[in-house]
Amino acid sequence: MPETDYIRWFRELSLTDLPVVGGKNASLGEMFQQLTPLGVHVPDGFAVTAPANKDALDAADAWPELHRLLDNLDKTDVTALAKVGARAREIVYGAPLPKAVEQQVREAWRTLKAASGDDLSVAVRSSATAEDLPTASFAGQHDTYLNIQGEEMLIDAVKRCQASLFTDRAISYRIDNGFDHFKVFLSVTVMQMVRSDQASSGVVFTIDTESGHPDVVFITGAWGLGENVVQGTVDPDEFYVHKPTFKQGFRSVLSKTLGDKQVQMVYAPGRTREPVINRPTPKADRKRYCLTDADVLVLADAAIKIEDHYSQLAGERRAMDIEWAKNGPEGEIFIVQARPETAISQRNALMLEEYVLDGSAAVRATGRAVGAKIATGKIRVVNSATQLAAFRPGEVLVADTTTPDWEPVMKTAAAIVTNRGGRTCHAAIVARELGIPAVVGAEHASETLKDGDLVTVSCAEGAVGKVYEGAVEFHKLVTDLTGLKRPNTHIMVNLGNPELAFQVSQMPCDGVGLARMEFIINEHIKVHPMAVLHPDRITDVAERAKVQALSVGYADGASYFVEKLAEGVGTIAAAFYPRPVIVRLSDFKSNEYAALLGGRDFEPHEENPMIGFRGAARYIHPAYAEGFALECAAMLRVRETMGLTNLKLMVPFCRRLDEARKVLAAMESHGLKRGENGLEVYVMCEIPNNVLLIDEFSELFDGFSIGSNDLTQLTLGVDRDSAIVADSFDEQDPGMRKIFKMAIEGAQRNKRHSSICGQAPSDHIEVARYLVELGIDSISLTPDRVLQTMQAVQEIEVALGRLARPAN
């Protein structure tokens, strides 16, 4: 390419052009050429090359002063960094564009205008030669200018964008990552604006941003231009799509969460010095998703194609960080940037790191958890950049939002807490890259948390991050999984919380032996299934209104219940796919059902709910049969619509054979026929009658899971909720050992799967040892006991002369 050729169109570029046009432009060109034919839409545009930047500085003899400013800079001196950055930007902005550069930029603008129309506006963005690399993203380090209209605005924006090579954060980032200031040049992206000011925009990751789970597409979005999502000015909507089943043709949204979307960035009216402004989002728009399910699937398809293409080029799986924008309410979705993800995907998958809280304290603030770590420090509230100089290393940074200018200080923080933002905002991305916990979207945190207060920031408890008062004890566990030997006995986990699913699934376990449906209903749906079907029967007016409000945005209350339950169960099944996930159908007792929203009007009063209206008997009773139909509809959706056929179902507290037959018939009538599409149905083995009639129950079910809590209670005649007789509740009683033996041998005799999902093996390694000796097929435990029990079981099997499975 001749040195005087300062303009390169996207259609001419590929990743091989990175040294000339920088990472962003090279990636846009790669997609424009290779992926547009596959249906991935990329706006048209051109690059102002890096040599244009260098030649301007050469002509202005800018290098001596830039060296004087930067060669001996101490970036930890925030005040000095700010002064140096400001002067360096003045030098670059003051260097006139060479005439050839300015002429070619103007000509390119006119060509683009002729193709797109007189109302052309463009985005002017940075594309440094050390930007958007697999090991260093430089995300947010340089400046972006939106809705640029006319040649004069464009020339000025190009110069300002070039000057942003020396923002404080970019200087600090280069020092931290070992880049020479004088070997990095800034190419400029000039891209046709996508009219997302009239629609929505956001960010996509082809990896779960917290756990590093590689099999999901994670999408965030809000109304208006995308800077609000990137900078964390809003709490965005969130969507998940499961990649393996999507590729198999199951086009469905795995789950979605409605964000507040407080403001939206739009074009400013008229031609002003501020081409874009933020305005409050209308209330109706805040209460609806910024993308339809169809839009989400279009985005997921594009994201998967992008990841597949870049992975093929790299010769290894490459998670991607992608920005998108929708071109008006009915327009197409465009990809406006794609770069390798550089934080979570770089983790060593063989080093399992866990943070565990050992104590508790009052919760001062909550929000979305970023990462899974815990940190303690004193609060420092920062309301503006002018307060950054007061920040001390090791403090907890609390702010409304953060901006890229704050990064030099953020790098010294113990943790970060923001009032606003989602899991793909600036604060979240930086925290992930730094390996520190962050709680984003913690509304009013900067008001309720005070300077100097000692707090503990915990992101180790699922999707909700918490700020505890004081120093709460915690510990860190690091396990090297290299060469881990897997016992023949399958080790599975008990899990009910979908928010923990992606994180827990990273453990070297064989699946989920017990997924508690009632946890999802209680924590995420919070309403009695019969109440959504018959709100008119709710006597409390306030409760009735709350139940009816839940169905806003859904076809009806039943649709709300089914969709939310399917999302919860589907998330667990997707996290462990293709490993089996055994979901126990709801096993609330009547008093627990009554505690749900609207539940009191649908539940009887029982003196002993533990052995009353629960489990299988409830499913076929007229008082709950309609509710059971909703459960079945949700499970059918997970298996048939989402394609998660690793889901198995389990019937709890099934007292009699006739009861079992009626439950299976009811399931079949709702589309869940045992054996169809590989559906396996297990039964809880938790009533002595299940053991005594195990041959007969084996004719009806594919497997048995011993519920040691109820089985011990009913075998020993001990109320497990009674503190008075607690000493008599003993899973290691000789009678319990005998009944365990009968259950396992009975399953083996009938060639049925045998497992245990009760608390006994989690609490007593002796019980686990006994079950392994009997030849049980699988043991399901709480996540914190998996690795310890796996090692113990492997040692037991070695003593028994059984060979371990190869390490996975």
C-alpha positions in Angstrom: 0.0 0.0 0.0 1.5 3.4 -0.9 2.2 5.7 2.1 -0.1 8.3 0.7 -3.1 5.9 0.7 -4.6 6.9 4.1 -8.1 5.5 3.6 -9.1 1.8 3.5 -12.7 0.7 3.2 -14.0 -2.1 5.3 -14.6 -4.3 2.2 -10.8 -4.1 1.6 -9.7 -5.1 5.1 -9.0 -8.3 7.0 -7.3 -9.3 10.2 -3.9 -9.3 8.4 -4.2 -5.5 8.1 -4.1 -5.0 11.9 -0.6 -3.2 11.8 -2.0 -0.6 9.5 -5.6 -0.1 10.6 -5.6 -1.4 14.2 -7.7 -4.1 15.8 -11.2 -2.7 15.5 -10.9 -1.8 11.8 -9.2 -5.1 11.0 -12.0 -7.0 12.7 -14.7 -5.0 11.0 -13.2 -5.6 7.7 -12.8 -9.4 8.4 -16.5 -9.6 9.3 -17.6 -7.4 6.4 -15.8 -9.7 3.9 -16.2 -13.1 5.4 -19.4 -13.0 7.5 -21.8 -10.7 5.7 -22.5 -13.5 3.1 -23.5 -15.6 6.1 -26.1 -13.1 7.3 -24.0 -11.1 9.8 -24.8 -7.5 9.1 -21.9 -4.9 9.5 -22.4 -1.2 8.7 -20.4 0.3 5.9 -17.4 2.5 6.6 -13.7 3.1 6.2 -10.5 3.4 8.3 -8.2 6.3 8.5 -5.0 4.4 8.8 -2.4 4.5 11.6 0.2 6.0 9.2 -2.0 9.1 9.0 -1.6 9.5 12.8 2.2 8.9 12.6 2.7 11.2 9.7 0.8 14.1 11.4 3.1 13.8 14.5 6.2 13.5 12.3 5.3 16.7 10.5 4.6 18.6 13.7 7.9 17.4 15.3 5.8 16.2 18.3 8.0 13.4 19.4 10.6 15.2 21.6 8.0 16.8 23.9 5.9 13.6 24.0 9.1 11.7 25.2 9.8 14.4 27.8 6.3 14.0 29.2 6.0 10.2 29.1 9.5 8.6 29.5 9.7 8.9 33.3 6.1 9.1 34.2 5.0 7.6 37.5 1.4 6.6 36.7 0.6 6.0 40.4 0.7 9.8 40.8 -2.8 10.5 39.6 -2.4 14.2 39.5 0.8 14.0 37.4 -0.8 11.4 35.1 -3.7 13.8 34.5 -1.4 16.7 33.7 0.8 14.6 31.3 -2.3 13.2 29.6 -3.9 16.5 29.0 -0.7 18.0 27.5 -0.1 15.0 25.3 -3.6 15.2 23.9 -3.1 18.9 23.2 0.0 18.1 21.2 -1.7 15.5 19.1 -4.9 17.5 18.5 -2.8 20.5 17.7 -0.8 18.7 15.0 -2.6 19.5 11.7 -3.7 16.6 9.5 -1.4 16.4 6.5 -3.2 17.8 3.4 -3.3 14.3 1.7 -5.0 12.8 4.8 -7.6 15.5 5.1 -8.4 15.4 1.3 -8.8 11.6 1.4 -11.0 11.7 4.5 -13.3 14.3 2.8 -13.5 12.2 -0.4 -14.3 9.1 1.5 -17.1 11.0 3.4 -18.6 12.1 0.1 -18.5 8.6 -1.3 -20.2 7.2 1.8 -22.8 10.0 1.6 -23.5 9.3 -2.0 -24.2 5.7 -1.2 -26.3 6.3 2.0 -28.1 9.6 1.5 -27.9 13.2 2.6 -28.9 12.4 6.2 -25.7 10.5 6.7 -24.2 10.5 10.2 -21.3 8.4 11.3 -19.6 7.1 14.4 -15.9 8.0 14.8 -14.1 5.4 17.0 -10.6 4.5 17.9 -8.7 1.5 16.4 -5.2 1.5 17.9 -2.6 -1.0 16.6 -2.5 -2.6 20.1 -6.3 -2.7 20.5 -8.7 -5.6 20.5 -6.0 -8.2 20.8 -6.6 -11.7 22.2 -4.4 -10.8 25.3 -5.2 -7.0 25.7 -8.5 -5.5 24.7 -7.8 -1.8 25.4 -11.6 -1.7 25.8 -12.8 1.9 26.6 -9.3 3.3 26.6 -9.9 5.8 23.7 -12.7 8.1 22.8 -15.8 7.6 20.6 -17.8 10.3 18.8 -21.4 9.5 17.7 -23.8 11.1 15.3 -21.1 13.1 13.5 -22.7 15.0 10.6 -20.8 16.9 7.8 -17.2 17.1 6.7 -16.0 19.7 9.2 -17.4 17.7 12.2 -15.8 14.6 10.8 -12.3 16.2 10.5 -12.5 17.5 14.0 -13.7 14.2 15.4 -10.9 12.3 13.6 -8.3 14.6 15.3 -9.9 14.3 18.7 -10.1 10.5 18.3 -6.4 10.5 17.4 -5.6 12.6 20.5 -7.4 10.1 22.7 -4.3 7.8 22.2 -3.1 9.7 25.2 -6.1 9.5 27.6 -5.0 9.0 31.2 -6.4 5.5 31.1 -4.7 4.5 27.8 -1.3 5.7 29.1 -1.8 3.7 32.3 -3.1 0.6 30.4 -0.1 0.6 28.1 2.3 0.8 31.0 0.6 -2.1 32.8 0.6 -4.2 29.7 4.2 -3.5 28.6 3.3 -1.5 25.4 5.7 1.2 24.2 3.9 4.5 23.9 5.8 5.3 20.8 5.1 2.1 18.9 1.3 2.3 19.2 -0.5 4.4 16.7 -4.2 5.2 16.3 -6.2 4.4 13.3 -9.7 5.8 13.2 -13.0 4.0 12.4 -15.6 6.0 10.5 -18.7 3.9 10.4 -22.2 4.6 9.2 -24.5 5.2 12.3 -27.0 2.5 13.0 -30.2 4.2 14.2 -30.4 2.4 17.5 -31.4 5.8 19.0 -34.8 4.7 17.8 -34.5 1.1 18.9 -31.9 -0.6 21.1 -28.3 -1.7 21.4 -25.9 -3.5 23.7 -23.2 -6.1 24.2 -22.9 -9.8 23.5 -20.4 -12.2 25.1 -20.0 -15.8 23.7 -19.2 -17.0 27.2 -20.8 -16.6 30.6 -19.0 -13.6 32.0 -18.9 -14.8 35.6 -18.3 -18.5 35.6 -16.5 -18.8 32.2 -18.9 -21.4 31.0 -18.3 -21.5 27.2 -21.6 -22.9 26.0 -23.8 -19.8 26.3 -24.4 -16.6 24.4 -24.9 -13.8 27.0 -26.7 -10.7 25.6 -27.3 -7.4 27.3 -29.2 -4.5 25.9 -31.1 -1.2 26.5 -33.0 1.4 24.6 -31.0 3.9 22.6 -27.4 4.1 21.6 -25.1 1.5 23.1 -22.7 3.7 25.1 -25.0 3.5 28.1 -24.7 -0.2 28.3 -20.9 -0.1 27.8 -20.4 2.6 30.4 -22.8 1.2 33.0 -25.2 4.2 32.9 -28.2 1.8 32.9 -29.2 -1.6 34.2 -29.7 -3.5 31.0 -31.9 -6.4 30.0 -30.1 -9.7 30.0 -30.7 -12.8 27.8 -29.1 -16.2 27.6 -29.0 -18.6 24.6 -27.6 -22.2 24.8 -25.1 -22.7 22.0 -25.0 -26.5 21.6 -28.8 -26.9 21.3 -29.1 -23.8 19.2 -26.7 -25.4 16.7 -28.9 -28.5 16.8 -31.9 -26.4 15.6 -33.6 -25.6 18.9 -34.0 -21.9 18.5 -35.2 -20.7 21.9 -34.2 -18.2 24.6 -32.8 -20.0 27.6 -33.6 -17.2 30.1 -34.1 -13.4 30.3 -34.0 -10.8 33.0 -35.7 -7.4 32.8 -33.4 -4.5 33.5 -34.4 -1.0 34.6 -33.0 0.8 31.6 -33.2 4.2 33.4 -32.1 6.4 30.5 -31.6 6.2 26.7 -29.1 7.9 24.5 -30.6 9.6 21.4 -29.6 12.1 18.8 -29.7 15.7 20.1 -32.3 17.8 18.3 -30.7 20.1 15.6 -27.0 20.5 15.0 -25.4 21.2 18.4 -22.0 20.8 20.0 -23.4 17.7 21.7 -24.6 15.4 18.9 -26.1 12.9 21.4 -27.9 13.3 24.7 -29.4 11.1 27.5 -33.0 11.4 28.3 -35.2 9.4 30.8 -36.6 6.2 29.4 -40.4 6.2 29.2 -41.9 4.1 32.0 -43.6 1.8 29.5 -40.3 1.0 27.8 -38.6 0.4 31.1 -41.2 -2.3 31.8 -40.7 -4.2 28.5 -37.7 -6.0 27.0 -35.6 -4.0 24.5 -35.4 -7.1 22.2 -38.0 -9.6 21.1 -37.2 -13.3 21.4 -36.8 -13.3 17.6 -34.2 -10.5 17.9 -32.3 -12.4 20.6 -32.1 -15.4 18.4 -30.8 -13.4 15.4 -28.1 -11.9 17.7 -27.2 -15.4 19.0 -26.9 -16.7 15.5 -24.6 -13.8 14.5 -22.5 -14.2 17.7 -22.1 -18.0 17.2 -21.0 -17.4 13.6 -18.5 -14.8 14.7 -17.1 -17.0 17.4 -16.8 -20.0 15.1 -15.0 -17.9 12.4 -12.5 -16.4 14.8 -11.9 -19.7 16.6 -11.2 -21.3 13.2 -8.7 -18.6 12.4 -7.0 -18.9 15.8 -7.0 -22.7 15.8 -8.6 -22.8 19.2 -11.9 -21.8 20.8 -12.0 -18.0 21.1 -14.7 -16.4 23.2 -15.8 -13.0 21.7 -16.9 -9.6 23.1 -19.3 -8.1 20.5 -21.2 -4.8 20.3 -24.6 -4.7 18.5 -27.2 -2.1 17.4 -30.7 -2.4 16.0 -31.4 -0.1 13.0 -34.8 1.3 14.1 -37.8 -0.5 15.6 -38.3 -2.8 12.6 -34.8 -2.7 11.2 -32.0 -5.2 11.0 -29.5 -5.9 13.8 -26.0 -4.8 13.0 -22.7 -5.9 14.5 -20.6 -2.8 15.2 -17.6 -4.4 16.9 -16.1 -7.8 17.7 -13.0 -8.5 19.7 -11.6 -11.5 21.6 -12.7 -11.7 25.3 -9.5 -11.2 27.4 -10.5 -11.9 31.0 -12.7 -14.8 31.9 -11.6 -17.0 29.0 -7.9 -16.7 30.1 -8.5 -18.6 33.3 -6.8 -21.9 33.9 -9.6 -24.4 33.8 -7.7 -26.9 35.8 -7.3 -24.6 38.8 -10.6 -24.5 40.7 -10.8 -21.4 42.9 -13.5 -21.0 45.5 -14.2 -18.2 48.0 -16.3 -19.2 51.0 -17.9 -16.9 53.6 -17.3 -18.2 57.1 -19.5 -15.7 58.9 -22.3 -13.2 58.4 -23.3 -9.7 59.1 -25.8 -7.0 58.2 -26.2 -6.5 54.5 -25.6 -2.8 53.5 -26.2 -3.1 49.8 -27.0 -5.7 47.1 -26.6 -5.7 43.3 -25.4 -8.0 40.4 -22.3 -10.0 41.3 -19.3 -9.8 39.0 -16.9 -12.7 39.5 -17.0 -15.1 42.5 -14.5 -13.5 44.9 -14.7 -11.8 48.3 -12.7 -8.8 49.6 -12.7 -6.6 52.6 -11.8 -2.9 52.7 -12.8 0.6 53.8 -15.3 2.5 51.7 -14.2 5.4 49.5 -17.2 7.1 47.8 -16.2 8.9 44.6 -18.8 11.1 43.1 -16.6 12.7 40.4 -13.1 12.4 38.9 -11.9 15.3 41.0 -12.1 13.0 44.1 -10.0 10.3 42.6 -6.7 11.7 44.1 -8.0 10.9 47.6 -8.4 7.2 46.8 -6.0 4.9 48.6 -4.9 1.4 47.4 -6.9 -1.4 49.1 -10.1 0.7 49.5 -13.5 -0.3 48.2 -14.4 2.1 45.4 -18.1 3.1 45.5 -19.6 5.3 42.8 -22.7 5.9 40.7 -20.9 4.5 37.7 -17.3 4.4 36.6 -15.7 5.6 33.4 -12.5 4.6 31.6 -10.7 7.7 33.0 -10.9 6.1 36.4 -9.0 2.9 35.5 -5.7 3.9 37.0 -7.4 4.1 40.4 -9.7 1.1 39.9 -6.6 -1.0 39.5 -5.7 -0.4 43.1 -9.1 -1.1 44.6 -10.0 -4.1 46.7 -13.5 -4.2 45.2 -15.9 -2.0 43.3 -19.5 -1.1 44.0 -21.7 1.0 41.6 -25.3 2.2 41.8 -25.9 1.4 38.2 -24.7 -0.9 35.4 -25.0 -4.5 34.3 -22.6 -7.4 34.0 -21.1 -6.1 30.7 -20.6 -2.5 31.8 -17.3 -0.8 32.2 -16.9 -1.4 35.9 -17.7 -5.1 35.4 -15.3 -5.6 32.6 -12.4 -3.9 34.4 -13.1 -5.8 37.7 -13.1 -9.1 35.8 -9.8 -8.1 34.1 -8.3 -7.2 37.4 -9.6 -10.2 39.2 -11.5 -8.3 41.9 -15.1 -8.6 43.1 -17.6 -6.0 41.9 -21.2 -5.4 42.8 -22.9 -3.4 40.0 -26.5 -2.0 39.9 -26.5 -1.7 43.7 -29.1 1.1 43.8 -28.3 4.0 46.2 -25.0 2.4 47.4 -23.1 5.7 47.1 -25.7 7.2 49.4 -26.0 4.5 52.0 -22.3 3.5 52.2 -20.1 6.1 53.9 -16.4 6.9 53.6 -14.2 5.0 56.0 -16.8 2.2 56.8 -15.2 -1.2 56.8 -17.2 -3.6 54.6 -16.9 -7.1 53.0 -17.9 -7.4 49.4 -19.0 -10.9 48.5 -19.7 -12.1 45.0 -19.4 -15.8 46.0 -23.1 -16.4 46.7 -24.6 -16.6 43.3 -25.9 -13.8 41.0 -26.6 -11.4 43.8 -23.6 -9.6 45.1 -23.7 -8.4 48.7 -21.9 -5.7 50.7 -21.7 -6.8 54.4 -21.0 -4.5 57.3 -17.6 -5.0 58.8 -14.9 -7.6 58.2 -16.6 -10.9 57.7 -14.4 -14.0 57.9 -13.9 -15.9 54.7 -11.5 -18.4 53.2 -10.2 -19.3 49.7 -9.9 -22.8 48.4 -7.7 -23.6 45.4 -7.8 -27.1 43.9 -5.5 -28.3 41.2 -7.6 -30.6 39.0 -4.6 -31.8 36.9 -4.7 -35.5 36.6 -7.8 -35.8 38.9 -8.9 -39.4 39.0 -12.7 -40.0 38.7 -14.2 -42.9 40.6 -16.5 -45.4 38.9 -19.2 -44.3 41.3 -20.6 -41.2 39.7 -20.4 -38.1 41.9 -23.2 -35.6 41.2 -24.4 -32.4 42.9 -27.6 -31.3 44.6 -28.7 -28.0 43.2 -31.8 -25.8 43.2 -30.5 -22.3 42.5 -30.2 -21.6 38.7 -28.0 -18.6 39.6 -25.3 -21.0 40.8 -25.6 -23.4 37.9 -22.9 -22.2 35.5 -20.5 -21.8 38.3 -21.1 -25.2 39.9 -21.1 -27.0 36.6 -17.4 -26.1 36.2 -16.7 -28.7 38.9 -15.6 -32.2 37.7 -18.9 -33.8 38.6 -21.2 -36.2 36.6 -24.3 -34.0 36.6 -27.1 -33.1 38.9 -28.5 -35.8 41.0 -31.2 -33.6 42.6 -32.5 -30.3 41.2 -35.1 -29.0 43.6 -38.0 -27.5 41.6 -39.5 -26.0 44.7 -36.5 -23.7 45.2 -37.1 -22.2 41.8 -40.8 -21.7 42.5 -40.1 -20.2 45.9 -37.2 -17.9 45.0 -37.9 -16.9 41.4 -41.6 -17.4 40.7 -42.9 -16.8 44.3 -46.5 -17.5 43.6 -48.8 -20.6 44.1 -49.5 -22.2 40.7 -53.2 -22.4 41.4 -53.2 -18.7 42.2 -52.0 -17.8 38.7 -54.8 -20.0 37.3 -57.6 -18.7 39.6 -56.7 -15.3 40.9 -60.4 -14.7 41.4 -60.3 -17.2 44.3 -57.8 -15.1 46.3 -59.6 -13.4 49.1 -56.9 -10.9 50.0 -57.3 -8.0 47.6 -53.7 -6.9 47.8 -52.4 -10.4 47.2 -54.8 -10.8 44.2 -53.4 -7.6 42.7 -49.8 -8.8 43.1 -50.6 -12.1 41.5 -52.3 -10.4 38.5 -49.4 -8.0 38.2 -47.0 -10.9 37.6 -48.6 -11.7 34.3 -48.0 -8.3 32.8 -46.0 -8.9 29.6 -47.2 -12.5 29.4 -50.3 -14.0 27.7 -51.7 -14.9 31.2 -50.6 -16.0 34.6 -50.2 -19.6 33.5 -47.7 -18.4 30.8 -45.8 -16.5 33.4 -45.5 -19.5 35.7 -44.5 -21.9 32.9 -42.0 -19.6 31.3 -40.2 -18.7 34.5 -40.1 -22.3 35.7 -38.8 -23.5 32.3 -36.1 -20.8 32.5 -35.0 -21.9 35.9 -34.9 -25.6 35.2 -33.5 -25.0 31.6 -30.6 -22.9 33.0 -29.5 -25.8 35.2 -29.9 -28.3 32.4 -28.0 -26.1 30.0 -25.2 -25.5 32.5 -24.5 -29.2 32.8 -25.4 -30.3 29.3 -25.0 -33.0 28.1 -24.5 -34.5 31.6 -27.8 -35.7 33.2 -29.9 -33.4 35.3 -32.5 -35.0 37.5 -35.2 -32.6 38.4 -37.5 -33.5 41.3 -41.1 -32.4 40.6 -42.4 -30.0 43.3 -42.2 -31.4 46.9 -43.6 -28.5 49.0 -45.6 -29.4 52.0 -49.0 -27.8 52.4 -47.7 -25.2 54.9 -44.9 -24.3 52.5 -47.3 -24.0 49.6 -49.5 -21.8 51.7 -46.6 -19.4 52.3 -46.4 -18.6 48.5 -48.2 -15.6 47.1 -51.9 -16.4 47.0 -51.3 -19.8 48.5 -53.4 -19.6 51.7 -56.6 -19.9 49.6 -55.6 -23.1 48.0 -54.1 -25.2 50.8 -55.6 -27.2 53.7 -54.5 -26.8 57.3 -52.6 -30.0 58.3 -51.3 -30.9 61.8 -48.4 -32.9 60.3 -47.7 -31.6 56.7 -44.5 -33.7 56.6 -46.6 -36.9 56.0 -49.7 -35.2 54.5 -50.6 -33.6 51.2 -47.3 -33.7 49.4 -45.5 -35.4 46.5 -47.2 -37.8 44.1 -50.6 -37.7 45.9 -50.9 -34.0 45.3 -50.3 -34.3 41.5 -53.4 -36.4 40.9 -55.7 -34.7 43.4 -58.3 -32.3 42.0 -57.1 -29.6 44.4 -53.7 -29.4 42.6 -54.0 -31.3 39.3 -54.1 -28.0 37.3 -51.0 -26.8 39.1 -49.2 -30.1 38.2 -50.2 -29.5 34.6 -48.2 -26.2 34.7 -45.2 -28.1 36.0 -45.4 -30.6 33.2 -45.8 -27.9 30.6 -42.6 -26.2 31.8 -40.7 -29.5 31.8 -42.0 -30.2 28.3 -40.8 -26.8 27.1 -37.3 -27.5 28.5 -37.0 -30.8 26.7 -38.9 -30.2 23.5 -38.5 -26.5 22.8 -35.1 -25.9 24.4 -33.8 -29.3 23.3 -32.4 -30.1 26.7 -33.1 -33.8 26.6 -30.5 -34.4 29.4 -33.3 -33.5 31.7 -34.7 -36.4 33.6 -37.7 -36.2 35.9 -38.2 -37.6 39.4 -41.4 -38.2 41.3 -41.2 -37.5 45.1 -43.0 -39.1 48.0 -44.8 -41.8 46.0 -46.5 -44.0 48.6 -48.3 -46.6 46.5 -48.1 -48.4 43.2 -51.5 -47.2 42.1 -50.5 -43.7 42.9 -47.4 -44.1 40.7 -49.4 -45.4 37.8 -51.8 -42.4 38.0 -49.0 -39.9 38.1 -47.3 -41.4 35.1 -50.6 -41.4 33.2 -51.1 -37.7 34.1 -47.6 -36.9 32.9 -48.2 -38.7 29.7 -51.4 -36.8 29.1 -49.4 -33.6 29.4 -46.8 -34.8 26.8 -44.2 -36.3 29.1 -44.4 -40.0 28.2 -41.7 -42.2 29.8 -39.4 -43.5 27.1 -40.5 -41.0 24.5 -37.6 -38.9 23.1 -35.4 -40.6 25.7 -37.3 -39.4 28.7 -36.4 -41.2 31.9 -38.5 -41.0 35.0 -37.1 -41.8 38.4 -38.8 -42.1 41.7 -37.6 -41.0 45.1 -36.9 -44.0 47.3 -37.8 -42.3 50.6 -40.7 -44.4 52.0 -40.2 -47.9 53.4 -42.9 -49.1 51.0 -40.6 -48.1 48.1 -38.0 -50.5 49.4 -40.4 -53.3 50.3 -42.0 -53.1 46.8 -38.9 -52.2 44.9 -39.4 -55.0 42.3 -42.9 -53.7 41.5 -41.8 -50.0 41.5 -39.0 -51.0 39.1 -41.6 -51.9 36.5 -42.8 -48.3 36.5 -39.6 -46.2 36.9 -36.1 -46.1 35.4 -34.2 -45.4 38.6 -34.3 -44.8 42.3 -32.8 -42.0 44.3 -32.6 -42.6 48.0 -33.9 -39.6 50.0 -32.1 -40.4 53.2 -33.8 -37.7 55.2 -37.4 -38.9 54.7 -36.4 -42.6 54.6 -34.6 -42.2 58.0 -37.6 -40.3 59.4 -40.1 -42.9 58.3 -38.0 -46.0 59.1 -37.0 -44.8 62.6 -40.3 -43.0 63.3 -38.5 -39.8 64.1 -39.9 -36.3 63.1 -36.9 -34.8 61.5 -38.1 -31.3 62.3 -38.3 -32.0 66.1 -35.4 -30.8 68.2 -36.6 -32.9 71.1 -36.0 -36.3 69.4 -33.1 -35.0 67.2 -30.6 -37.4 68.8 -32.7 -40.4 67.5 -32.4 -39.2 63.9 -29.4 -41.3 62.7 -28.7 -42.3 59.1 -26.0 -44.6 60.4 -28.4 -46.7 62.5 -28.1 -50.5 61.7 -31.7 -50.5 60.5 -30.9 -47.7 58.1 -27.9 -49.6 56.8 -30.1 -52.6 56.2 -32.7 -50.6 54.3 -30.1 -48.9 52.2 -28.8 -52.4 51.3 -32.2 -53.6 50.3 -32.8 -50.6 48.1 -29.5 -50.8 46.2 -29.7 -54.6 45.8 -33.3 -54.3 44.6 -32.4 -51.7 42.0 -29.4 -53.8 40.8 -31.6 -56.9 40.7 -34.0 -55.1 38.3 -31.3 -53.3 36.3 -32.4 -49.9 37.5 -30.2 -46.9 38.3 -29.5 -46.5 42.0 -28.5 -43.2 43.6 -28.7 -41.2 46.8 -29.5 -37.5 47.0 -30.2 -37.1 50.7 -28.1 -35.4 53.2 -26.4 -38.5 54.6 -23.4 -38.8 52.3 -22.7 -35.1 52.5 -22.7 -35.2 56.3 -21.1 -38.6 56.9 -18.3 -40.0 54.8 -18.9 -43.4 56.6 -22.4 -43.5 54.9 -20.7 -42.7 51.5 -18.2 -45.5 52.1 -20.9 -48.0 52.9 -22.9 -47.1 49.8 -19.9 -47.5 47.5 -19.2 -50.9 49.0 -22.8 -51.9 48.1 -22.2 -50.7 44.5 -24.5 -47.7 44.3 -24.4 -46.1 40.9 -24.2 -42.5 41.9 -24.0 -40.3 45.0 -25.3 -36.7 44.8 -24.0 -34.2 47.3 -24.0 -30.5 48.1 -21.4 -28.7 46.0 -19.0 -28.0 48.9 -18.6 -31.8 49.5 -18.0 -32.9 45.9 -14.2 -32.9 45.6 -13.6 -34.2 49.1 -16.1 -37.1 48.6 -14.8 -37.8 45.1 -11.3 -38.3 46.5 -12.6 -40.5 49.4 -14.7 -42.6 47.0 -11.8 -43.1 44.7 -9.7 -44.3 47.6 -12.5 -46.7 48.7 -12.7 -48.1 45.2 -9.0 -48.6 45.0 -9.2 -50.6 48.3 -12.0 -52.6 46.7 -9.9 -53.3 43.6 -11.9 -51.1 41.3 -10.2 -49.1 38.6 -10.8 -45.4 38.4 -12.1 -43.7 35.3 -9.5 -41.6 33.3 -9.3 -37.9 34.2 -11.6 -35.8 32.0 
